[in-house]
Amino acid sequence: MIERNYLFPGVIEMNYQSRRRMGVNVYLIDGGKEYVLLDVGFLEELTDVLELTRQMGFSLSACKLIIASHADVDHAQGLARAREILKCPVAAHPLSVQPLEEGDEILTYARIDAQGIQIPMPRCKVDRTIDEGETIDVGDLSLEVWSTPGHTAGQLAFRMGDLLFSGDNIFRDGCVGVIDAHHGSNLVEFVASLKRIRASDVKFLLPSHGPIFRKDNALLDATIARLESYKHMADFGTCAVDWPLLDQWEEELAQGKRDF
């Protein structure tokens, strides 16, 4: 058996545990007699995730629940196989059910024709839906479910004491999860989710990609301001709320004004 590397009481993350980048962050929430897996990543990484779980002395049969933080392929491609092996239920937000159960290549970001990207997305039954305000008990630990849409409609975050498993909402460099209309992104909701995280008293953010970091309000303020500007930029197409330049131009046309 290998030594367990707990980052916080009850929290193991597989990239930190293996000391290499395995893909998305996969969190094992250890409640003692049972545990929960938060995301499982790509199918090709699942064997390593499960083997690492065994090597740390966890029984596969003790997995209470597999949670999909959202339905993207990089987080959920291995979900169906994990459900089959672990013989435990899968939980996700109601708006993630259709993409996961139908293997929707567009909404799961598995297929982007313009870039020649096509990744198999196995269908996975969702056994339990979870949403805002619910609590997931894991032994002596509890996860408070937050609905934090924006990156995807079904994006979830989970609070556990001073910790927030923050999904693809915010990363240590101030970047956020992909914003794409075909993917179901929503800039207005994204800003609201970030403001909620900013207003909370959590101390640490545990994202779905990259390093864990201490909550930094200045970083969040800068990211919120950037996304606020995106709401009014043609760069973001139908994700934007408006394009003020066109209103300005309409006034100039009515006034017969030319600035050239």
Contacts in CASP RR format, 6 or more apart in sequence:
PFRMAT RR
TARGET T0000
AUTHOR 0000-0000-0000
METHOD contacts of the structure
MODEL  1
MIERNYLFPGVIEMNYQSRRRMGVNVYLIDGGKEYVLLDVGFLEELTDVL
ELTRQMGFSLSACKLIIASHADVDHAQGLARAREILKCPVAAHPLSVQPL
EEGDEILTYARIDAQGIQIPMPRCKVDRTIDEGETIDVGDLSLEVWSTPG
HTAGQLAFRMGDLLFSGDNIFRDGCVGVIDAHHGSNLVEFVASLKRIRAS
DVKFLLPSHGPIFRKDNALLDATIARLESYKHMADFGTCAVDWPLLDQWE
EELAQGKRDF
1 55 0 8 1.000
1 56 0 8 1.000
1 57 0 8 1.000
2 55 0 8 1.000
2 56 0 8 1.000
4 12 0 8 1.000
4 17 0 8 1.000
4 30 0 8 1.000
4 56 0 8 1.000
5 12 0 8 1.000
5 16 0 8 1.000
5 17 0 8 1.000
6 12 0 8 1.000
6 30 0 8 1.000
7 13 0 8 1.000
7 16 0 8 1.000
7 212 0 8 1.000
8 163 0 8 1.000
8 204 0 8 1.000
10 29 0 8 1.000
10 30 0 8 1.000
10 31 0 8 1.000
10 141 0 8 1.000
11 27 0 8 1.000
11 28 0 8 1.000
11 29 0 8 1.000
11 30 0 8 1.000
11 160 0 8 1.000
11 163 0 8 1.000
11 206 0 8 1.000
12 27 0 8 1.000
12 28 0 8 1.000
12 30 0 8 1.000
12 56 0 8 1.000
13 25 0 8 1.000
13 26 0 8 1.000
13 27 0 8 1.000
13 28 0 8 1.000
13 206 0 8 1.000
13 212 0 8 1.000
14 22 0 8 1.000
14 25 0 8 1.000
14 26 0 8 1.000
14 27 0 8 1.000
14 28 0 8 1.000
14 48 0 8 1.000
14 49 0 8 1.000
14 52 0 8 1.000
15 21 0 8 1.000
15 22 0 8 1.000
15 23 0 8 1.000
15 25 0 8 1.000
15 26 0 8 1.000
15 210 0 8 1.000
16 212 0 8 1.000
17 52 0 8 1.000
17 56 0 8 1.000
18 48 0 8 1.000
18 52 0 8 1.000
22 45 0 8 1.000
22 48 0 8 1.000
22 49 0 8 1.000
23 41 0 8 1.000
23 42 0 8 1.000
23 45 0 8 1.000
23 74 0 8 1.000
23 209 0 8 1.000
24 39 0 8 1.000
24 41 0 8 1.000
24 42 0 8 1.000
24 74 0 8 1.000
24 75 0 8 1.000
24 208 0 8 1.000
24 209 0 8 1.000
25 39 0 8 1.000
25 206 0 8 1.000
25 207 0 8 1.000
25 208 0 8 1.000
25 209 0 8 1.000
25 210 0 8 1.000
26 37 0 8 1.000
26 38 0 8 1.000
26 39 0 8 1.000
26 40 0 8 1.000
26 41 0 8 1.000
26 45 0 8 1.000
26 49 0 8 1.000
27 37 0 8 1.000
27 38 0 8 1.000
27 39 0 8 1.000
27 165 0 8 1.000
27 206 0 8 1.000
28 35 0 8 1.000
28 36 0 8 1.000
28 37 0 8 1.000
28 38 0 8 1.000
28 53 0 8 1.000
28 58 0 8 1.000
29 35 0 8 1.000
29 36 0 8 1.000
29 37 0 8 1.000
29 38 0 8 1.000
29 138 0 8 1.000
29 141 0 8 1.000
29 143 0 8 1.000
29 160 0 8 1.000
30 58 0 8 1.000
30 138 0 8 1.000
30 141 0 8 1.000
31 138 0 8 1.000
31 139 0 8 1.000
31 140 0 8 1.000
31 141 0 8 1.000
32 139 0 8 1.000
32 140 0 8 1.000
33 62 0 8 1.000
33 139 0 8 1.000
34 62 0 8 1.000
34 63 0 8 1.000
34 64 0 8 1.000
34 138 0 8 1.000
34 139 0 8 1.000
35 58 0 8 1.000
35 62 0 8 1.000
35 63 0 8 1.000
35 64 0 8 1.000
35 138 0 8 1.000
36 63 0 8 1.000
36 64 0 8 1.000
36 65 0 8 1.000
36 66 0 8 1.000
36 67 0 8 1.000
36 136 0 8 1.000
36 138 0 8 1.000
36 143 0 8 1.000
37 49 0 8 1.000
37 63 0 8 1.000
37 65 0 8 1.000
37 66 0 8 1.000
37 67 0 8 1.000
37 82 0 8 1.000
37 86 0 8 1.000
38 67 0 8 1.000
38 69 0 8 1.000
38 158 0 8 1.000
38 165 0 8 1.000
39 67 0 8 1.000
39 68 0 8 1.000
39 69 0 8 1.000
39 75 0 8 1.000
39 76 0 8 1.000
39 208 0 8 1.000
40 46 0 8 1.000
40 49 0 8 1.000
40 66 0 8 1.000
40 75 0 8 1.000
40 76 0 8 1.000
40 78 0 8 1.000
40 79 0 8 1.000
40 82 0 8 1.000
41 49 0 8 1.000
41 74 0 8 1.000
41 75 0 8 1.000
41 76 0 8 1.000
41 77 0 8 1.000
41 78 0 8 1.000
41 79 0 8 1.000
42 73 0 8 1.000
42 74 0 8 1.000
42 77 0 8 1.000
42 78 0 8 1.000
43 77 0 8 1.000
43 78 0 8 1.000
43 81 0 8 1.000
43 120 0 8 1.000
43 122 0 8 1.000
46 78 0 8 1.000
46 81 0 8 1.000
46 82 0 8 1.000
50 60 0 8 1.000
50 82 0 8 1.000
50 85 0 8 1.000
50 86 0 8 1.000
53 60 0 8 1.000
54 60 0 8 1.000
60 85 0 8 1.000
60 86 0 8 1.000
61 86 0 8 1.000
61 87 0 8 1.000
63 86 0 8 1.000
63 88 0 8 1.000
64 88 0 8 1.000
64 138 0 8 1.000
65 88 0 8 1.000
65 89 0 8 1.000
65 90 0 8 1.000
65 91 0 8 1.000
65 128 0 8 1.000
65 136 0 8 1.000
65 138 0 8 1.000
66 79 0 8 1.000
66 82 0 8 1.000
66 83 0 8 1.000
66 86 0 8 1.000
66 88 0 8 1.000
66 89 0 8 1.000
66 90 0 8 1.000
66 91 0 8 1.000
67 90 0 8 1.000
67 91 0 8 1.000
67 92 0 8 1.000
67 130 0 8 1.000
67 136 0 8 1.000
67 156 0 8 1.000
67 158 0 8 1.000
68 75 0 8 1.000
68 76 0 8 1.000
68 79 0 8 1.000
68 90 0 8 1.000
68 91 0 8 1.000
68 92 0 8 1.000
68 96 0 8 1.000
68 100 0 8 1.000
68 126 0 8 1.000
69 75 0 8 1.000
69 155 0 8 1.000
69 156 0 8 1.000
69 157 0 8 1.000
69 158 0 8 1.000
69 165 0 8 1.000
69 167 0 8 1.000
69 168 0 8 1.000
69 208 0 8 1.000
70 76 0 8 1.000
70 92 0 8 1.000
70 93 0 8 1.000
70 96 0 8 1.000
70 151 0 8 1.000
70 152 0 8 1.000
70 154 0 8 1.000
70 155 0 8 1.000
70 156 0 8 1.000
70 167 0 8 1.000
70 168 0 8 1.000
71 92 0 8 1.000
71 96 0 8 1.000
71 99 0 8 1.000
71 100 0 8 1.000
71 104 0 8 1.000
71 107 0 8 1.000
71 108 0 8 1.000
71 152 0 8 1.000
71 154 0 8 1.000
72 108 0 8 1.000
72 109 0 8 1.000
72 152 0 8 1.000
72 168 0 8 1.000
73 108 0 8 1.000
73 109 0 8 1.000
73 110 0 8 1.000
73 119 0 8 1.000
73 121 0 8 1.000
74 109 0 8 1.000
75 208 0 8 1.000
76 100 0 8 1.000
76 108 0 8 1.000
76 121 0 8 1.000
76 124 0 8 1.000
77 110 0 8 1.000
77 119 0 8 1.000
77 120 0 8 1.000
77 121 0 8 1.000
77 122 0 8 1.000
78 122 0 8 1.000
78 124 0 8 1.000
79 90 0 8 1.000
79 100 0 8 1.000
79 122 0 8 1.000
79 124 0 8 1.000
80 122 0 8 1.000
80 123 0 8 1.000
80 124 0 8 1.000
80 125 0 8 1.000
81 122 0 8 1.000
83 89 0 8 1.000
83 90 0 8 1.000
83 124 0 8 1.000
83 125 0 8 1.000
83 127 0 8 1.000
89 127 0 8 1.000
89 128 0 8 1.000
90 100 0 8 1.000
90 124 0 8 1.000
90 125 0 8 1.000
90 126 0 8 1.000
90 127 0 8 1.000
90 128 0 8 1.000
91 126 0 8 1.000
91 127 0 8 1.000
91 128 0 8 1.000
91 129 0 8 1.000
91 130 0 8 1.000
91 136 0 8 1.000
92 100 0 8 1.000
92 126 0 8 1.000
92 129 0 8 1.000
92 130 0 8 1.000
92 154 0 8 1.000
92 156 0 8 1.000
93 129 0 8 1.000
93 130 0 8 1.000
93 131 0 8 1.000
93 147 0 8 1.000
93 153 0 8 1.000
93 154 0 8 1.000
93 155 0 8 1.000
93 156 0 8 1.000
94 129 0 8 1.000
94 131 0 8 1.000
94 154 0 8 1.000
95 149 0 8 1.000
95 152 0 8 1.000
95 153 0 8 1.000
95 154 0 8 1.000
96 126 0 8 1.000
96 152 0 8 1.000
96 153 0 8 1.000
96 154 0 8 1.000
97 126 0 8 1.000
97 129 0 8 1.000
98 104 0 8 1.000
98 107 0 8 1.000
99 107 0 8 1.000
99 108 0 8 1.000
100 108 0 8 1.000
100 123 0 8 1.000
100 124 0 8 1.000
100 126 0 8 1.000
101 123 0 8 1.000
101 124 0 8 1.000
101 125 0 8 1.000
101 126 0 8 1.000
102 123 0 8 1.000
103 110 0 8 1.000
103 121 0 8 1.000
103 122 0 8 1.000
103 123 0 8 1.000
103 124 0 8 1.000
104 121 0 8 1.000
105 111 0 8 1.000
105 118 0 8 1.000
105 121 0 8 1.000
106 182 0 8 1.000
106 183 0 8 1.000
107 152 0 8 1.000
107 183 0 8 1.000
107 184 0 8 1.000
108 121 0 8 1.000
109 178 0 8 1.000
109 180 0 8 1.000
109 183 0 8 1.000
110 117 0 8 1.000
110 118 0 8 1.000
110 119 0 8 1.000
110 120 0 8 1.000
110 121 0 8 1.000
111 117 0 8 1.000
111 118 0 8 1.000
111 119 0 8 1.000
112 118 0 8 1.000
130 136 0 8 1.000
130 145 0 8 1.000
130 156 0 8 1.000
131 145 0 8 1.000
131 147 0 8 1.000
132 145 0 8 1.000
132 146 0 8 1.000
132 147 0 8 1.000
133 144 0 8 1.000
133 145 0 8 1.000
133 146 0 8 1.000
134 144 0 8 1.000
134 145 0 8 1.000
135 142 0 8 1.000
135 143 0 8 1.000
135 144 0 8 1.000
135 145 0 8 1.000
136 142 0 8 1.000
136 143 0 8 1.000
136 145 0 8 1.000
136 158 0 8 1.000
141 160 0 8 1.000
142 160 0 8 1.000
143 158 0 8 1.000
143 159 0 8 1.000
143 160 0 8 1.000
143 165 0 8 1.000
144 158 0 8 1.000
144 159 0 8 1.000
144 160 0 8 1.000
145 156 0 8 1.000
145 158 0 8 1.000
146 156 0 8 1.000
146 157 0 8 1.000
146 158 0 8 1.000
146 159 0 8 1.000
146 164 0 8 1.000
146 196 0 8 1.000
147 154 0 8 1.000
147 155 0 8 1.000
147 156 0 8 1.000
148 155 0 8 1.000
148 156 0 8 1.000
148 157 0 8 1.000
148 166 0 8 1.000
148 167 0 8 1.000
148 169 0 8 1.000
148 193 0 8 1.000
148 196 0 8 1.000
148 197 0 8 1.000
149 155 0 8 1.000
149 186 0 8 1.000
149 189 0 8 1.000
149 190 0 8 1.000
149 193 0 8 1.000
150 179 0 8 1.000
150 185 0 8 1.000
150 186 0 8 1.000
150 187 0 8 1.000
150 189 0 8 1.000
150 190 0 8 1.000
150 193 0 8 1.000
151 168 0 8 1.000
151 169 0 8 1.000
151 176 0 8 1.000
151 177 0 8 1.000
151 178 0 8 1.000
151 179 0 8 1.000
151 185 0 8 1.000
151 190 0 8 1.000
152 168 0 8 1.000
152 183 0 8 1.000
152 184 0 8 1.000
152 185 0 8 1.000
153 184 0 8 1.000
153 186 0 8 1.000
153 189 0 8 1.000
155 167 0 8 1.000
155 168 0 8 1.000
155 169 0 8 1.000
155 193 0 8 1.000
156 167 0 8 1.000
157 164 0 8 1.000
157 165 0 8 1.000
157 166 0 8 1.000
157 167 0 8 1.000
157 169 0 8 1.000
157 193 0 8 1.000
157 197 0 8 1.000
158 164 0 8 1.000
158 165 0 8 1.000
159 165 0 8 1.000
159 200 0 8 1.000
159 202 0 8 1.000
161 202 0 8 1.000
162 202 0 8 1.000
162 203 0 8 1.000
162 204 0 8 1.000
163 202 0 8 1.000
163 203 0 8 1.000
163 204 0 8 1.000
163 206 0 8 1.000
164 197 0 8 1.000
164 200 0 8 1.000
164 202 0 8 1.000
164 204 0 8 1.000
164 205 0 8 1.000
164 206 0 8 1.000
164 215 0 8 1.000
165 206 0 8 1.000
166 197 0 8 1.000
166 205 0 8 1.000
166 206 0 8 1.000
166 207 0 8 1.000
166 208 0 8 1.000
167 207 0 8 1.000
167 208 0 8 1.000
168 176 0 8 1.000
168 177 0 8 1.000
168 178 0 8 1.000
168 207 0 8 1.000
168 208 0 8 1.000
168 209 0 8 1.000
169 176 0 8 1.000
169 177 0 8 1.000
169 190 0 8 1.000
169 193 0 8 1.000
169 194 0 8 1.000
169 197 0 8 1.000
169 207 0 8 1.000
170 176 0 8 1.000
170 194 0 8 1.000
170 197 0 8 1.000
170 205 0 8 1.000
170 207 0 8 1.000
170 219 0 8 1.000
170 220 0 8 1.000
170 223 0 8 1.000
171 177 0 8 1.000
171 207 0 8 1.000
171 209 0 8 1.000
171 210 0 8 1.000
172 207 0 8 1.000
172 210 0 8 1.000
172 211 0 8 1.000
172 213 0 8 1.000
174 219 0 8 1.000
174 222 0 8 1.000
174 223 0 8 1.000
175 223 0 8 1.000
176 190 0 8 1.000
176 194 0 8 1.000
176 223 0 8 1.000
176 227 0 8 1.000
178 185 0 8 1.000
179 185 0 8 1.000
179 187 0 8 1.000
179 190 0 8 1.000
179 227 0 8 1.000
179 230 0 8 1.000
179 236 0 8 1.000
179 239 0 8 1.000
180 239 0 8 1.000
181 237 0 8 1.000
181 238 0 8 1.000
181 239 0 8 1.000
185 239 0 8 1.000
186 239 0 8 1.000
187 227 0 8 1.000
187 230 0 8 1.000
187 231 0 8 1.000
187 236 0 8 1.000
187 239 0 8 1.000
187 240 0 8 1.000
187 241 0 8 1.000
188 231 0 8 1.000
188 241 0 8 1.000
190 227 0 8 1.000
191 224 0 8 1.000
191 227 0 8 1.000
191 228 0 8 1.000
191 231 0 8 1.000
194 220 0 8 1.000
194 223 0 8 1.000
194 224 0 8 1.000
194 227 0 8 1.000
195 224 0 8 1.000
197 205 0 8 1.000
197 215 0 8 1.000
197 220 0 8 1.000
198 217 0 8 1.000
198 220 0 8 1.000
198 221 0 8 1.000
198 224 0 8 1.000
200 215 0 8 1.000
202 215 0 8 1.000
203 214 0 8 1.000
203 215 0 8 1.000
204 212 0 8 1.000
204 213 0 8 1.000
204 214 0 8 1.000
204 215 0 8 1.000
205 212 0 8 1.000
205 213 0 8 1.000
205 214 0 8 1.000
205 215 0 8 1.000
206 212 0 8 1.000
207 213 0 8 1.000
230 236 0 8 1.000
230 239 0 8 1.000
230 240 0 8 1.000
231 240 0 8 1.000
231 241 0 8 1.000
231 242 0 8 1.000
232 240 0 8 1.000
232 241 0 8 1.000
232 242 0 8 1.000
232 243 0 8 1.000
232 244 0 8 1.000
233 240 0 8 1.000
233 243 0 8 1.000
234 240 0 8 1.000
234 243 0 8 1.000
234 245 0 8 1.000
251 257 0 8 1.000
252 258 0 8 1.000
252 259 0 8 1.000
END
